[in-house]
Amino acid sequence: MRRWIVWVLPLAALLLAATRLWLPVYSIGPGPAREVSPLIRVDGRAVYASEGEFVLTSVRIERLTPLSALVTWIDPARSVIERSEVYPAGTTDAEERERAVSEMDQSKLDATYVVLSELTDYPQDHGRGVLIEHVVDGCSADGELYPGDLVLRIDGTKVSTVRNARRLIDAAPSGSALTFDIRAGGERHAIDLVRGRCGGSEEPLVGVAMIPSFPFGVSIESGGISGPSAGLMWAVALHDLLTTKDLTGGMTIAGTGVLLLDGTVVPISGVREKIAAAARAGADVFLVPKDNLHEAGPPPDGIRLVPVETLGDALDFLRGDGP
């Protein structure tokens, strides 16, 4: 009996350590791939279906135990990476998850802004209030306001335009508090924010960037995927829904890329893993930021890589006007 215990206890301890001891390394591999168009809802505007589909790709990042690290080492689709390769120093995993969700919300807003600016009279034609587009880390709005919040009043004055909102903020003395009347999650809230120096600016801020509210309802469900790199695919799918031409050409179009408000597509991380995710989803085409092309490597059989620098490049290709 004692001899059995002598062997079993160390083995149990080793197994526990192999499965419960967290290492300071992570794995990165292909994540979920989701069809984009069903995730977009448009209210008050006609939409048009297409024969093919747009696919949003992602990466899966997981912290490793000794056992899962071993499994990752022998899996050709996954890699072991240092934490610093995916997360800034000094932040917790919980903080990074919250930041990634905020970045995803911003990507939806930016994609909608760019597409509506091209297809409608927006931003001249807009709804009431203004939308929070971005929140500056370390300012008073950080953790209080989030991308997509609708600002209706500032210090009791109705907000009609972004310029109007900026004037109300700039008129407040440094160190003073402003009350933001907002709508978020279907409810009204009053939030007090102090205007002061923050975010590396010499000028006092509350720490928000704003855009005009949209003239009709556009809502996007990201399905649990977070981060900033979905902007390009939100935009091409929304553009396809709002126009009569079928941009898919009956194909499965995947892709990735951060989309800026001026329509520029900027590079992202994990491009190889996202291409692998696209291959698993049966994609015919992968739209890739041009600056990521050198690290993408040879594409899997059956996938054409199309480098783009702007949303316009992607739309030109999908319309048949590009290379």
Secondary structure, 3 states (H helix, E strand, C coil): CHHHHHHHHHHHHHHHHHHHCCCCEEEEEECCCEECHHHEEEECCCCCCCCCEEEECCEEEEECCHHHHHHHHCCCCCEEEEHHHCCCCCCCHHHHHHHHHHHHHHHHHHHHHHHHHHHCCCCCCCCCCEEEEEECCCCCCECCECCCCEEEEECCEECCCHHHHHHHHHCCCCCCEEEEEEEECCEEEEEEEECECCCCCCCCECCEEEEECCCCEEEECCCCCCCCCCHHHHHHHHHHHHCCCCCCCCCEEEECCEECCCCEEECCCCHHHHHHHHHHCCCCEEEEEHHHHHHHCCCCCCCEEEEECEHHHHHHHHHCCCC
